[in-house]
Amino acid sequence: MDFRAEAEKRADAKIKFEENLYKYLIVNSIIAVICFVFLHSFSLLFFVMLFWGISVLHDFFRAYPFGEMVAPNYREKMINKELSKMGE
């Protein structure tokens, strides 16, 4: 198993998630203002938030997989992580 390739893959997934999340927040904020000022209805906003939100949620689960938390060696990984934080 190539650890560097796996680390690059995870880093790319996290970057993609963060970029998509920032775009989601900015665009939906602009749409919310437009809906409030001009349309007086938030139906367009809810439509965009729902379908784009599914994509953001999908990117989140790809960037931060929860399957590792139930892996048999999860406890050992957490111990090693805590030891490295403590400087040992």
N, CA and C atoms as an extended XYZ file, in Angstrom:
264
Properties=species:S:1:pos:R:3:atomname:S:1:resname:S:1:resid:I:1 pbc="F F F"
N         0.841       -1.182        0.000 N   MET     1
C         0.000        0.000        0.000 CA  MET     1
C         0.885        1.244        0.000 C   MET     1
N         0.652        2.107       -0.927 N   ASP     2
C         1.442        3.328       -1.042 CA  ASP     2
C         0.789        4.416       -0.188 C   ASP     2
N         1.432        4.743        0.923 N   PHE     3
C         0.849        5.704        1.856 CA  PHE     3
C         0.800        7.111        1.271 C   PHE     3
N         1.795        7.468        0.477 N   ARG     4
C         1.796        8.803       -0.116 CA  ARG     4
C         0.634        8.977       -1.088 C   ARG     4
N         0.387        7.987       -1.899 N   ALA     5
C        -0.731        8.064       -2.852 CA  ALA     5
C        -2.060        8.151       -2.110 C   ALA     5
N        -2.192        7.390       -1.036 N   GLU     6
C        -3.419        7.440       -0.235 CA  GLU     6
C        -3.579        8.806        0.432 C   GLU     6
N        -2.482        9.365        0.939 N   ALA     7
C        -2.529       10.685        1.563 CA  ALA     7
C        -2.899       11.764        0.547 C   ALA     7
N        -2.353       11.670       -0.667 N   GLU     8
C        -2.690       12.629       -1.718 CA  GLU     8
C        -4.157       12.519       -2.105 C   GLU     8
N        -4.660       11.298       -2.174 N   LYS     9
C        -6.064       11.074       -2.511 CA  LYS     9
C        -6.978       11.695       -1.457 C   LYS     9
N        -6.643       11.481       -0.189 N   ARG    10
C        -7.453       12.055        0.895 CA  ARG    10
C        -7.367       13.581        0.913 C   ARG    10
N        -6.180       14.108        0.684 N   ALA    11
C        -6.020       15.566        0.664 CA  ALA    11
C        -6.826       16.179       -0.477 C   ALA    11
N        -6.784       15.556       -1.647 N   ASP    12
C        -7.568       16.062       -2.786 CA  ASP    12
C        -9.061       16.017       -2.500 C   ASP    12
N        -9.520       14.958       -1.840 N   ALA    13
C       -10.940       14.844       -1.499 CA  ALA    13
C       -11.351       15.943       -0.511 C   ALA    13
N       -10.486       16.241        0.452 N   LYS    14
C       -10.797       17.287        1.436 CA  LYS    14
C       -10.797       18.665        0.786 C   LYS    14
N        -9.858       18.900       -0.121 N   ILE    15
C        -9.824       20.183       -0.833 CA  ILE    15
C       -11.071       20.352       -1.688 C   ILE    15
N       -11.462       19.291       -2.388 N   LYS    16
C       -12.664       19.347       -3.219 CA  LYS    16
C       -13.893       19.644       -2.369 C   LYS    16
N       -14.002       18.984       -1.213 N   PHE    17
C       -15.136       19.226       -0.323 CA  PHE    17
C       -15.168       20.672        0.153 C   PHE    17
N       -14.029       21.185        0.586 N   GLU    18
C       -13.980       22.549        1.103 CA  GLU    18
C       -14.323       23.561        0.020 C   GLU    18
N       -13.802       23.377       -1.183 N   GLU    19
C       -14.122       24.292       -2.280 CA  GLU    19
C       -15.610       24.254       -2.603 C   GLU    19
N       -16.180       23.055       -2.667 N   ASN    20
C       -17.602       22.918       -2.973 CA  ASN    20
C       -18.455       23.531       -1.867 C   ASN    20
N       -18.047       23.367       -0.620 N   LEU    21
C       -18.797       23.939        0.497 CA  LEU    21
C       -18.776       25.470        0.453 C   LEU    21
N       -17.617       26.058        0.189 N   TYR    22
C       -17.528       27.516        0.125 CA  TYR    22
C       -18.377       28.067       -1.016 C   TYR    22
N       -18.312       27.424       -2.162 N   LYS    23
C       -19.143       27.854       -3.293 CA  LYS    23
C       -20.621       27.722       -2.958 C   LYS    23
N       -20.984       26.627       -2.311 N   TYR    24
C       -22.370       26.392       -1.902 CA  TYR    24
C       -22.865       27.515       -0.995 C   TYR    24
N       -22.060       27.875       -0.012 N   LEU    25
C       -22.467       28.920        0.930 CA  LEU    25
C       -22.579       30.286        0.259 C   LEU    25
N       -21.632       30.615       -0.589 N   ILE    26
C       -21.642       31.920       -1.255 CA  ILE    26
C       -22.814       32.030       -2.225 C   ILE    26
N       -22.982       31.047       -3.087 N   VAL    27
C       -24.043       31.098       -4.093 CA  VAL    27
C       -25.415       31.083       -3.433 C   VAL    27
N       -25.600       30.238       -2.419 N   ASN    28
C       -26.903       30.193       -1.757 CA  ASN    28
C       -27.200       31.477       -0.985 C   ASN    28
N       -26.175       32.139       -0.480 N   SER    29
C       -26.397       33.436        0.171 CA  SER    29
C       -26.876       34.467       -0.844 C   SER    29
N       -26.263       34.472       -2.016 N   ILE    30
C       -26.675       35.407       -3.067 CA  ILE    30
C       -28.093       35.101       -3.531 C   ILE    30
N       -28.394       33.828       -3.730 N   ILE    31
C       -29.748       33.445       -4.147 CA  ILE    31
C       -30.765       33.809       -3.072 C   ILE    31
N       -30.408       33.667       -1.799 N   ALA    32
C       -31.322       34.025       -0.711 CA  ALA    32
C       -31.651       35.509       -0.745 C   ALA    32
N       -30.649       36.342       -0.989 N   VAL    33
C       -30.893       37.787       -1.072 CA  VAL    33
C       -31.780       38.102       -2.276 C   VAL    33
N       -31.488       37.500       -3.418 N   ILE    34
C       -32.301       37.731       -4.620 CA  ILE    34
C       -33.732       37.284       -4.386 C   ILE    34
N       -33.903       36.103       -3.789 N   CYS    35
C       -35.257       35.610       -3.509 CA  CYS    35
C       -35.997       36.531       -2.554 C   CYS    35
N       -35.314       37.008       -1.539 N   PHE    36
C       -35.963       37.868       -0.545 CA  PHE    36
C       -36.332       39.220       -1.136 C   PHE    36
N       -35.446       39.815       -1.908 N   VAL    37
C       -35.655       41.164       -2.424 CA  VAL    37
C       -36.604       41.179       -3.615 C   VAL    37
N       -36.399       40.289       -4.571 N   PHE    38
C       -37.138       40.376       -5.818 CA  PHE    38
C       -38.304       39.398       -5.925 C   PHE    38
N       -38.137       38.187       -5.479 N   LEU    39
C       -39.159       37.165       -5.705 CA  LEU    39
C       -40.139       37.014       -4.549 C   LEU    39
N       -39.735       37.393       -3.359 N   HIS    40
C       -40.552       37.256       -2.150 CA  HIS    40
C       -40.982       35.805       -1.940 C   HIS    40
N       -40.191       34.881       -2.426 N   SER    41
C       -40.448       33.455       -2.275 CA  SER    41
C       -39.096       32.746       -2.225 C   SER    41
N       -39.031       31.742       -1.395 N   PHE    42
C       -37.767       31.024       -1.243 CA  PHE    42
C       -37.783       29.653       -1.908 C   PHE    42
N       -38.729       29.422       -2.813 N   SER    43
C       -38.810       28.106       -3.449 CA  SER    43
C       -37.574       27.810       -4.303 C   SER    43
N       -37.060       28.801       -5.007 N   LEU    44
C       -35.845       28.605       -5.806 CA  LEU    44
C       -34.667       28.259       -4.898 C   LEU    44
N       -34.562       28.950       -3.784 N   LEU    45
C       -33.470       28.704       -2.843 CA  LEU    45
C       -33.525       27.280       -2.303 C   LEU    45
N       -34.705       26.826       -1.913 N   PHE    46
C       -34.826       25.474       -1.376 CA  PHE    46
C       -34.469       24.422       -2.419 C   PHE    46
N       -34.843       24.651       -3.664 N   PHE    47
C       -34.522       23.719       -4.743 CA  PHE    47
C       -33.010       23.614       -4.929 C   PHE    47
N       -32.346       24.750       -4.985 N   VAL    48
C       -30.889       24.760       -5.165 CA  VAL    48
C       -30.197       24.155       -3.952 C   VAL    48
N       -30.637       24.534       -2.754 N   MET    49
C       -30.011       24.024       -1.536 CA  MET    49
C       -30.147       22.513       -1.421 C   MET    49
N       -31.297       21.984       -1.800 N   LEU    50
C       -31.528       20.549       -1.670 CA  LEU    50
C       -30.607       19.749       -2.580 C   LEU    50
N       -30.627       20.060       -3.877 N   PHE    51
C       -29.877       19.238       -4.810 CA  PHE    51
C       -28.369       19.495       -4.751 C   PHE    51
N       -27.961       20.724       -4.557 N   TRP    52
C       -26.537       21.000       -4.420 CA  TRP    52
C       -26.046       20.487       -3.067 C   TRP    52
N       -26.903       20.570       -2.071 N   GLY    53
C       -26.547       20.080       -0.742 CA  GLY    53
C       -26.263       18.588       -0.729 C   GLY    53
N       -26.989       17.831       -1.543 N   ILE    54
C       -26.722       16.398       -1.658 CA  ILE    54
C       -25.313       16.177       -2.193 C   ILE    54
N       -24.913       16.980       -3.165 N   SER    55
C       -23.564       16.872       -3.721 CA  SER    55
C       -22.504       17.236       -2.676 C   SER    55
N       -22.753       18.269       -1.901 N   VAL    56
C       -21.808       18.670       -0.852 CA  VAL    56
C       -21.700       17.577        0.206 C   VAL    56
N       -22.823       16.991        0.561 N   LEU    57
C       -22.826       15.912        1.548 CA  LEU    57
C       -22.065       14.691        1.024 C   LEU    57
N       -22.234       14.396       -0.242 N   HIS    58
C       -21.496       13.290       -0.869 CA  HIS    58
C       -19.990       13.549       -0.812 C   HIS    58
N       -19.568       14.773       -1.121 N   ASP    59
C       -18.147       15.121       -1.052 CA  ASP    59
C       -17.629       15.027        0.382 C   ASP    59
N       -18.472       15.389        1.346 N   PHE    60
C       -18.073       15.303        2.752 CA  PHE    60
C       -17.770       13.865        3.142 C   PHE    60
N       -18.653       12.948        2.764 N   PHE    61
C       -18.440       11.552        3.136 CA  PHE    61
C       -17.273       10.923        2.387 C   PHE    61
N       -16.932       11.446        1.227 N   ARG    62
C       -15.748       10.958        0.523 CA  ARG    62
C       -14.471       11.503        1.181 C   ARG    62
N       -14.530       12.734        1.690 N   ALA    63
C       -13.350       13.355        2.300 CA  ALA    63
C       -13.099       12.853        3.720 C   ALA    63
N       -14.167       12.604        4.449 N   TYR    64
C       -14.051       12.167        5.836 CA  TYR    64
C       -14.806       10.855        6.013 C   TYR    64
N       -14.205        9.744        5.603 N   PRO    65
C       -14.917        8.457        5.680 CA  PRO    65
C       -15.082        8.003        7.128 C   PRO    65
N       -16.291        7.641        7.458 N   PHE    66
C       -16.569        7.168        8.813 CA  PHE    66
C       -16.360        5.666        8.947 C   PHE    66
N       -16.097        4.995        7.832 N   GLY    67
C       -15.835        3.567        7.883 CA  GLY    67
C       -14.576        3.233        8.654 C   GLY    67
N       -13.640        4.159        8.689 N   GLU    68
C       -12.399        3.931        9.423 CA  GLU    68
C       -12.640        3.857       10.927 C   GLU    68
N       -13.694        4.501       11.375 N   MET    69
C       -13.958        4.543       12.812 CA  MET    69
C       -14.381        3.181       13.349 C   MET    69
N       -14.915        2.339       12.504 N   VAL    70
C       -15.350        1.023       12.961 CA  VAL    70
C       -14.364       -0.071       12.558 C   VAL    70
N       -13.261        0.320       11.994 N   ALA    71
C       -12.249       -0.655       11.579 CA  ALA    71
C       -11.640       -1.304       12.823 C   ALA    71
N       -11.182       -2.544       12.694 N   PRO    72
C       -10.621       -3.250       13.856 CA  PRO    72
C        -9.409       -2.551       14.473 C   PRO    72
N        -8.619       -1.866       13.657 N   ASN    73
C        -7.419       -1.227       14.185 CA  ASN    73
C        -7.637        0.252       14.500 C   ASN    73
N        -8.862        0.683       14.638 N   TYR    74
C        -9.164        2.092       14.919 CA  TYR    74
C        -8.596        2.520       16.271 C   TYR    74
N        -8.743        1.675       17.279 N   ARG    75
C        -8.246        2.007       18.617 CA  ARG    75
C        -6.731        2.211       18.581 C   ARG    75
N        -6.043        1.329       17.862 N   GLU    76
C        -4.582        1.426       17.772 CA  GLU    76
C        -4.162        2.721       17.065 C   GLU    76
N        -4.889        3.097       16.021 N   LYS    77
C        -4.598        4.351       15.313 CA  LYS    77
C        -4.795        5.554       16.227 C   LYS    77
N        -5.857        5.516       17.028 N   MET    78
C        -6.116        6.622       17.945 CA  MET    78
C        -5.029        6.710       19.020 C   MET    78
N        -4.572        5.584       19.514 N   ILE    79
C        -3.502        5.577       20.511 CA  ILE    79
C        -2.234        6.172       19.912 C   ILE    79
N        -1.888        5.751       18.694 N   ASN    80
C        -0.690        6.285       18.044 CA  ASN    80
C        -0.818        7.776       17.773 C   ASN    80
N        -2.014        8.198       17.413 N   LYS    81
C        -2.242        9.636       17.165 CA  LYS    81
C        -2.047       10.441       18.447 C   LYS    81
N        -2.584        9.936       19.543 N   GLU    82
C        -2.435       10.628       20.824 CA  GLU    82
C        -0.987       10.628       21.290 C   GLU    82
N        -0.274        9.538       21.056 N   LEU    83
C         1.141        9.483       21.418 CA  LEU    83
C         1.947       10.496       20.608 C   LEU    83
N         1.623       10.621       19.329 N   SER    84
C         2.375       11.590       18.507 CA  SER    84
C         2.070       13.020       18.939 C   SER    84
N         0.846       13.270       19.408 N   LYS    85
C         0.515       14.612       19.901 CA  LYS    85
C         1.281       14.933       21.184 C   LYS    85
N         1.514       13.887       21.990 N   MET    86
C         2.202       14.085       23.253 CA  MET    86
C         3.706       14.154       23.084 C   MET    86
N         4.199       13.851       21.896 N   GLY    87
C         5.624       13.956       21.639 CA  GLY    87
C         6.412       12.703       21.961 C   GLY    87
N         5.724       11.615       22.111 N   GLU    88
C         6.430       10.363       22.436 CA  GLU    88
C         6.669        9.557       21.193 C   GLU    88
